[in-house]
Amino acid sequence: MATIKDVAKEAGVSVATVSRVINKSPKASRSSIESVTKAMSKLGYRPNAAARALVSQSTNTMGVLVGDVSDPFFGTLIKSVDNVARENGKHILIGNGYHNPDDERQALELLINSRCEAIIVHSKGLPDEELIEYAKEVKGLVLINRHIPQIAERCISLDNKKGAYLATEHLIRQGHRKIACIASSHQIEDTHARLQGYQAALLDNGIELTKSYIEYGEPNSDGGEVAMTNLLTKSVEITGVVAYNDYMAAGAMATLNQNGIDVPEKVSIVGFDDGLIARYVTPSLTTVRYPIEMMAERAARLALSLSRGEELENETAIYSPTLISRHSVSRA
């Protein structure tokens, strides 16, 4: 592989001259630009991005840390960040954290070492104290779907408890009192907040149910199938179900259908997120909208503004979920 010294030798110039040409220095003469460009083409030399970053103090990249890029929710998040990046002439680097502290730490360190100007972080594994330290180190770091009071001005989050409360309350208003909850088996903040919202809605409406009405599963369609199967196996009387997300709701609907239980005639169900799948399952899914596109765009713009050292108003961005009524809920 050709080196910068090889290019200098081929072009008949100094290494410093090659460096000036690569970094588009105004001190580079037209003749040196031509000879160096010709030599790089002949030798197949590609400038080292990290070396160029050391000179320019910029890589024109933004970093994004998500749970799992294969999850459509995170795909939507990444797309929104990428749109903002492209508007600003930048590219994005993506790291997967899988809600695991070691994986999140490793991915975040890689993004920082890659000299990303701004980093949008969806972290569920790392403790608050560690994320606060990262925020001190990287001025363009913004958290999404996480609220830490000490760095509230850098947090874009959703009121997950309110979202689950809305979902449960909607079923109650339709006359349902035997309402099960299909929760995520991942021990993260979102799981706890949505479970609290479900329980708070029951309590506020004078409904007492045993723990048998709560089942856990992986936050995907397979997990929804397993959780719904377990609920049916326990023979608890159910007329409504609140699911952790739309994919778990879709899996639960499949299990109900396989067992001859019609939705919503026999069991009504509400999802969470309002992803694409909510509109295309049959019947279409009543769900809680998670405005992830709007939140990700705001997080990206905030991260860029912070990285530029722009003056910002210290305001907390906690978004409110909204209920989207479709056809998976009917009166009890």
Secondary structure, 3 states (H helix, E strand, C coil): CCCHHHHHHHHCCCHHHHHHHHCCCCCCCHHHHHHHHHHHHHHCCCCCHHHHHHHHCCCCEEEEEECCCCCHHHHHHHHHHHHHHHHCCCEEEEEECCCCHHHHHHHHHHHHHCCCCEEEECCCCCCHHHHHHHHHHCCCEEEECCCCHHHHHHEEEECHHHHHHHHHHHHHHCCCCCEEEEEECCCCHHHHHHHHHHHHHHHHCCCCCCHHHEEEECCCHHHHHHHHHHHHHCCCCCCEEEECCHHHHHHHHHHHHHCCCCCCCCCEEECCECCCHHHHCCCCCEEEECCHHHHHHHHHHHHHHHHCCCCCCCCCEEECCEEECCCCCCCC
